[in-house]
Amino acid sequence: MKKTFIIISLAFAPTLASLVSATPVVAATSQALGDLSRFKTIANDTLTLVESGDMVAAQKRITDFETEWDAAQSRLYPLNHEEWGAIDTAADGAISSLRAKKPSPDNAKLALKTLIKVMQNPSMK
């Protein structure tokens, strides 16, 4: 009986070891800023408005993003300066693209897609 247990244990040891060693990698790639779903929703709403051609509504919606992002800065920035900075830079690009004298839908789409992508993984600049 002991031999069977030892054989089974040895057979599963590599699998268990790979699971244990994978845990730190998953933790290292997790987002330090926590739940950004509210910001992602606003960015996606803004992108949808740009894609539908409603630049005025998109400008208003990106202001919602800016207002909420700025309000959350004191909570989010201390959690991870680099991730916050990456998102903030992408957000500035999206805001600027929509506040240009003559906003280009193509530029705004690109900037918003960049912002959404950075929010998905802010540690991958």
C-alpha positions as protocol buffer text, in pm:
chain_id: "A"
residue {
  index: 1
  type: MET
  ca { x: 0 y: 0 z: 0 }
}
residue {
  index: 2
  type: LYS
  ca { x: 283 y: 240 z: 87 }
}
residue {
  index: 3
  type: LYS
  ca { x: 457 y: 162 z: -240 }
}
residue {
  index: 4
  type: THR
  ca { x: 141 y: 244 z: -435 }
}
residue {
  index: 5
  type: PHE
  ca { x: 106 y: 574 z: -253 }
}
residue {
  index: 6
  type: ILE
  ca { x: 470 y: 662 z: -319 }
}
residue {
  index: 7
  type: ILE
  ca { x: 439 y: 572 z: -686 }
}
residue {
  index: 8
  type: ILE
  ca { x: 124 y: 782 z: -726 }
}
residue {
  index: 9
  type: SER
  ca { x: 285 y: 1072 z: -539 }
}
residue {
  index: 10
  type: LEU
  ca { x: 591 y: 1060 z: -762 }
}
residue {
  index: 11
  type: ALA
  ca { x: 377 y: 1043 z: -1073 }
}
residue {
  index: 12
  type: PHE
  ca { x: 192 y: 1362 z: -980 }
}
residue {
  index: 13
  type: ALA
  ca { x: 489 y: 1551 z: -836 }
}
residue {
  index: 14
  type: PRO
  ca { x: 584 y: 1728 z: -1162 }
}
residue {
  index: 15
  type: THR
  ca { x: 225 y: 1840 z: -1215 }
}
residue {
  index: 16
  type: LEU
  ca { x: 195 y: 1971 z: -861 }
}
residue {
  index: 17
  type: ALA
  ca { x: 531 y: 2145 z: -884 }
}
residue {
  index: 18
  type: SER
  ca { x: 431 y: 2324 z: -1203 }
}
residue {
  index: 19
  type: LEU
  ca { x: 108 y: 2442 z: -1045 }
}
residue {
  index: 20
  type: VAL
  ca { x: 288 y: 2571 z: -739 }
}
residue {
  index: 21
  type: SER
  ca { x: 556 y: 2748 z: -940 }
}
residue {
  index: 22
  type: ALA
  ca { x: 295 y: 2905 z: -1172 }
}
residue {
  index: 23
  type: THR
  ca { x: 121 y: 3082 z: -888 }
}
residue {
  index: 24
  type: PRO
  ca { x: 380 y: 3361 z: -841 }
}
residue {
  index: 25
  type: VAL
  ca { x: 379 y: 3433 z: -1216 }
}
residue {
  index: 26
  type: VAL
  ca { x: 3 y: 3482 z: -1214 }
}
residue {
  index: 27
  type: ALA
  ca { x: 29 y: 3706 z: -911 }
}
residue {
  index: 28
  type: ALA
  ca { x: 305 y: 3912 z: -1073 }
}
residue {
  index: 29
  type: THR
  ca { x: 93 y: 3985 z: -1379 }
}
residue {
  index: 30
  type: SER
  ca { x: -224 y: 4074 z: -1189 }
}
residue {
  index: 31
  type: GLN
  ca { x: -334 y: 4436 z: -1190 }
}
residue {
  index: 32
  type: ALA
  ca { x: -218 y: 4628 z: -886 }
}
residue {
  index: 33
  type: LEU
  ca { x: -479 y: 4900 z: -932 }
}
residue {
  index: 34
  type: GLY
  ca { x: -772 y: 4667 z: -872 }
}
residue {
  index: 35
  type: ASP
  ca { x: -1110 y: 4693 z: -1038 }
}
residue {
  index: 36
  type: LEU
  ca { x: -1098 y: 4937 z: -1328 }
}
residue {
  index: 37
  type: SER
  ca { x: -1427 y: 4825 z: -1480 }
}
residue {
  index: 38
  type: ARG
  ca { x: -1594 y: 5165 z: -1435 }
}
residue {
  index: 39
  type: PHE
  ca { x: -1316 y: 5334 z: -1631 }
}
residue {
  index: 40
  type: LYS
  ca { x: -1321 y: 5063 z: -1897 }
}
residue {
  index: 41
  type: THR
  ca { x: -1696 y: 5108 z: -1936 }
}
residue {
  index: 42
  type: ILE
  ca { x: -1661 y: 5482 z: -1988 }
}
residue {
  index: 43
  type: ALA
  ca { x: -1376 y: 5436 z: -2239 }
}
residue {
  index: 44
  type: ASN
  ca { x: -1577 y: 5175 z: -2431 }
}
residue {
  index: 45
  type: ASP
  ca { x: -1885 y: 5401 z: -2428 }
}
residue {
  index: 46
  type: THR
  ca { x: -1672 y: 5682 z: -2565 }
}
residue {
  index: 47
  type: LEU
  ca { x: -1531 y: 5459 z: -2838 }
}
residue {
  index: 48
  type: THR
  ca { x: -1882 y: 5351 z: -2935 }
}
residue {
  index: 49
  type: LEU
  ca { x: -1989 y: 5716 z: -2962 }
}
residue {
  index: 50
  type: VAL
  ca { x: -1687 y: 5800 z: -3180 }
}
residue {
  index: 51
  type: GLU
  ca { x: -1756 y: 5499 z: -3402 }
}
residue {
  index: 52
  type: SER
  ca { x: -2117 y: 5612 z: -3443 }
}
residue {
  index: 53
  type: GLY
  ca { x: -1996 y: 5960 z: -3542 }
}
residue {
  index: 54
  type: ASP
  ca { x: -2130 y: 6142 z: -3234 }
}
residue {
  index: 55
  type: MET
  ca { x: -1816 y: 6336 z: -3148 }
}
residue {
  index: 56
  type: VAL
  ca { x: -2002 y: 6584 z: -2923 }
}
residue {
  index: 57
  type: ALA
  ca { x: -2136 y: 6303 z: -2703 }
}
residue {
  index: 58
  type: ALA
  ca { x: -1794 y: 6135 z: -2710 }
}
residue {
  index: 59
  type: GLN
  ca { x: -1634 y: 6458 z: -2584 }
}
residue {
  index: 60
  type: LYS
  ca { x: -1882 y: 6469 z: -2298 }
}
residue {
  index: 61
  type: ARG
  ca { x: -1827 y: 6103 z: -2213 }
}
residue {
  index: 62
  type: ILE
  ca { x: -1448 y: 6135 z: -2207 }
}
residue {
  index: 63
  type: THR
  ca { x: -1497 y: 6422 z: -1962 }
}
residue {
  index: 64
  type: ASP
  ca { x: -1678 y: 6169 z: -1739 }
}
residue {
  index: 65
  type: PHE
  ca { x: -1367 y: 5951 z: -1760 }
}
residue {
  index: 66
  type: GLU
  ca { x: -1136 y: 6241 z: -1679 }
}
residue {
  index: 67
  type: THR
  ca { x: -1348 y: 6350 z: -1381 }
}
residue {
  index: 68
  type: GLU
  ca { x: -1366 y: 6002 z: -1231 }
}
residue {
  index: 69
  type: TRP
  ca { x: -1000 y: 5924 z: -1304 }
}
residue {
  index: 70
  type: ASP
  ca { x: -887 y: 6246 z: -1139 }
}
residue {
  index: 71
  type: ALA
  ca { x: -1111 y: 6180 z: -838 }
}
residue {
  index: 72
  type: ALA
  ca { x: -962 y: 5830 z: -800 }
}
residue {
  index: 73
  type: GLN
  ca { x: -600 y: 5944 z: -830 }
}
residue {
  index: 74
  type: SER
  ca { x: -540 y: 5974 z: -456 }
}
residue {
  index: 75
  type: ARG
  ca { x: -660 y: 5615 z: -411 }
}
residue {
  index: 76
  type: LEU
  ca { x: -504 y: 5452 z: -719 }
}
residue {
  index: 77
  type: TYR
  ca { x: -167 y: 5626 z: -754 }
}
residue {
  index: 78
  type: PRO
  ca { x: -24 y: 5495 z: -426 }
}
residue {
  index: 79
  type: LEU
  ca { x: -116 y: 5137 z: -525 }
}
residue {
  index: 80
  type: ASN
  ca { x: 116 y: 5138 z: -825 }
}
residue {
  index: 81
  type: HIS
  ca { x: 275 y: 5456 z: -964 }
}
residue {
  index: 82
  type: GLU
  ca { x: 385 y: 5292 z: -1289 }
}
residue {
  index: 83
  type: GLU
  ca { x: 50 y: 5134 z: -1378 }
}
residue {
  index: 84
  type: TRP
  ca { x: -135 y: 5451 z: -1284 }
}
residue {
  index: 85
  type: GLY
  ca { x: 107 y: 5655 z: -1495 }
}
residue {
  index: 86
  type: ALA
  ca { x: 68 y: 5429 z: -1798 }
}
residue {
  index: 87
  type: ILE
  ca { x: -310 y: 5462 z: -1786 }
}
residue {
  index: 88
  type: ASP
  ca { x: -292 y: 5835 z: -1716 }
}
residue {
  index: 89
  type: THR
  ca { x: -70 y: 5890 z: -2021 }
}
residue {
  index: 90
  type: ALA
  ca { x: -306 y: 5689 z: -2242 }
}
residue {
  index: 91
  type: ALA
  ca { x: -604 y: 5877 z: -2097 }
}
residue {
  index: 92
  type: ASP
  ca { x: -437 y: 6211 z: -2172 }
}
residue {
  index: 93
  type: GLY
  ca { x: -396 y: 6098 z: -2533 }
}
residue {
  index: 94
  type: ALA
  ca { x: -763 y: 6003 z: -2561 }
}
residue {
  index: 95
  type: ILE
  ca { x: -879 y: 6326 z: -2397 }
}
residue {
  index: 96
  type: SER
  ca { x: -654 y: 6537 z: -2618 }
}
residue {
  index: 97
  type: SER
  ca { x: -769 y: 6361 z: -2933 }
}
residue {
  index: 98
  type: LEU
  ca { x: -1130 y: 6443 z: -2853 }
}
residue {
  index: 99
  type: ARG
  ca { x: -1060 y: 6800 z: -2746 }
}
residue {
  index: 100
  type: ALA
  ca { x: -863 y: 6895 z: -3056 }
}
residue {
  index: 101
  type: LYS
  ca { x: -993 y: 7196 z: -3251 }
}
residue {
  index: 102
  type: LYS
  ca { x: -1113 y: 6957 z: -3519 }
}
residue {
  index: 103
  type: PRO
  ca { x: -1121 y: 6612 z: -3358 }
}
residue {
  index: 104
  type: SER
  ca { x: -1040 y: 6335 z: -3600 }
}
residue {
  index: 105
  type: PRO
  ca { x: -1257 y: 6027 z: -3552 }
}
residue {
  index: 106
  type: ASP
  ca { x: -967 y: 5808 z: -3666 }
}
residue {
  index: 107
  type: ASN
  ca { x: -725 y: 5963 z: -3416 }
}
residue {
  index: 108
  type: ALA
  ca { x: -985 y: 5943 z: -3140 }
}
residue {
  index: 109
  type: LYS
  ca { x: -1055 y: 5575 z: -3217 }
}
residue {
  index: 110
  type: LEU
  ca { x: -685 y: 5494 z: -3206 }
}
residue {
  index: 111
  type: ALA
  ca { x: -633 y: 5685 z: -2881 }
}
residue {
  index: 112
  type: LEU
  ca { x: -936 y: 5524 z: -2717 }
}
residue {
  index: 113
  type: LYS
  ca { x: -833 y: 5176 z: -2828 }
}
residue {
  index: 114
  type: THR
  ca { x: -488 y: 5244 z: -2684 }
}
residue {
  index: 115
  type: LEU
  ca { x: -643 y: 5356 z: -2355 }
}
residue {
  index: 116
  type: ILE
  ca { x: -859 y: 5043 z: -2338 }
}
residue {
  index: 117
  type: LYS
  ca { x: -561 y: 4822 z: -2417 }
}
residue {
  index: 118
  type: VAL
  ca { x: -345 y: 4988 z: -2152 }
}
residue {
  index: 119
  type: MET
  ca { x: -621 y: 4946 z: -1894 }
}
residue {
  index: 120
  type: GLN
  ca { x: -631 y: 4575 z: -1980 }
}
residue {
  index: 121
  type: ASN
  ca { x: -264 y: 4542 z: -1891 }
}
residue {
  index: 122
  type: PRO
  ca { x: -107 y: 4864 z: -1762 }
}
residue {
  index: 123
  type: SER
  ca { x: 222 y: 4699 z: -1673 }
}
residue {
  index: 124
  type: MET
  ca { x: 287 y: 4618 z: -2042 }
}
residue {
  index: 125
  type: LYS
  ca { x: 366 y: 4968 z: -2167 }
}
